[in-house]
C-alpha cells in the first residue's frame, strides 16, 4: 500500500513542476556570466573642463522633467547614475554634480539657464516648470 501512495505523490509533484521555470543557472551560463563580470570597466567619462561664468543663454532649454532613475555604487567606489534614462552627467539644460553626492544618495542637479542647484534622490522627478519634486515610487 505504501509504495502506491509514494508513487502517487511523486507523480503529482512532477506534474505540478512542469510549468515552473529554472531557479539556478547551468555551469555554462555561470561561466559566461563570470566572464562578462571579469571584463575591465570602460574608463569613466572625462569631466568637462571648467567653464567661465557666462550669462545665461536662452538657447539652452531645460527639459520640463528631470528624473533621477537610479544609481549603482560598485565595489571599487565608481558610481554610475541614470538621469532621464541616460548615464551622461551633462545633458541638455542641466549638469549632474556627481562628486557632490550626499550620504543620503542625493545628487545635485544644476540647471544651465539659472545655475540653480537642486538635490534629487533616486526615484524623484523635478518638474522644472513649477520647481516641484515628485516621488516616482509611492511609499506604503
PyMOL commands that set and color helices and strands:
alter all, ss='L'
color gray80, all
select helices_A, chain A and resi 2-17+27-37+98-100
alter helices_A, ss='H'
color red, helices_A
select strands_A, chain A and resi 65-73+79-83+90-91+94-97+107-111+117-120+124-127+132-135
alter strands_A, ss='S'
color yellow, strands_A
deselect
rebuild
show_as cartoon
